[in-house]
Amino acid sequence: MGHIELDRPEKLNALSVAVLRGLAEAARWFDARGDVKVVTVTGAGRAFSAGFDLDGFGGDDGLPMREVADLGRIMAEAITNMRAVTIAGVHGRCVGGGLVLVAACDLRVAADDAVFSIPEVDLGIPLAWGGIPRLVREIGPALTKELVMTCRQFSPAEAAAAGFLNRVVAATDLTDALSQLADDLAAKSTLTLTATKGHVNAAAEDLASTAGGRRDGDVMVSALNDPESRAAAARYLEAVRANRGQAGVE
């Protein structure tokens, strides 16, 4: 078994350029190890991930915004396409791009203290990284539209009822629940796990393909040049930064 941990607790595990690249690299690293059947994905500290790091919103590490916008898609596809079965363990805040990372995993377990939200529209940008088709095939078109357009928070109970989560457990039981599920899966044969994952993923692509995610970056760049979207972003960022000790990121 393997483990990937987001480790920026002081930033609520915000997804910076370096983190997005690191996640894609970790996926490829595990793919080179045929003995790893299951990989868990968690966040250090008091949150799973508060989403895309706002410090990289205008272009991080000198990269053009179009290239930054596409890193999340590359990350999500790398996680989805891993040979091993991936299990996301969610606690605390799970926001925007962090939720796309969770959606890219095969199975999802959340603590009952988790809080989900998708604030991109309030931030004046579309939900990118292939997030829309992933949500549509997990929770359906109507709820996807509501959650993405309203940007409202939703609970683990609602997420489980909608089919997004496999299990909700007490916060104190999350680590044990992840370990038990990982152990159960690791006891199966690699061939049958891989075949089942591949079959389900192919069927999911037929339901709602993520192929269009390559255009998400173009739409995001357009939003960055749209005056109404920029005004919305300015209002959102002002509110977030005024309360940075609690939000800090998306």
Secondary structure, DSSP 8 states (H G I E B T S, - for coil): -EEEEE--GGGTT-B-HHHHHHHHHHHHHHHT-TT--EEEEEESTT-SB--B-GGGTT-STT--HHHHHHHHHHHHHHHHT-SSEEEEEE-SEEETHHHHHHHHSSEEEEETT-EEE--TTTTTS---TTHHHHHHHHH-HHHHHHHHHH---B-HHHHHHTTS-SEEE-GGGHHHHHHHHHHHHHTS-HHHHHHHHHHHHHHHHHHS-SGGGGGHHHHHHHHHT-HHHHHHHHHHHHHHHHTTTT----
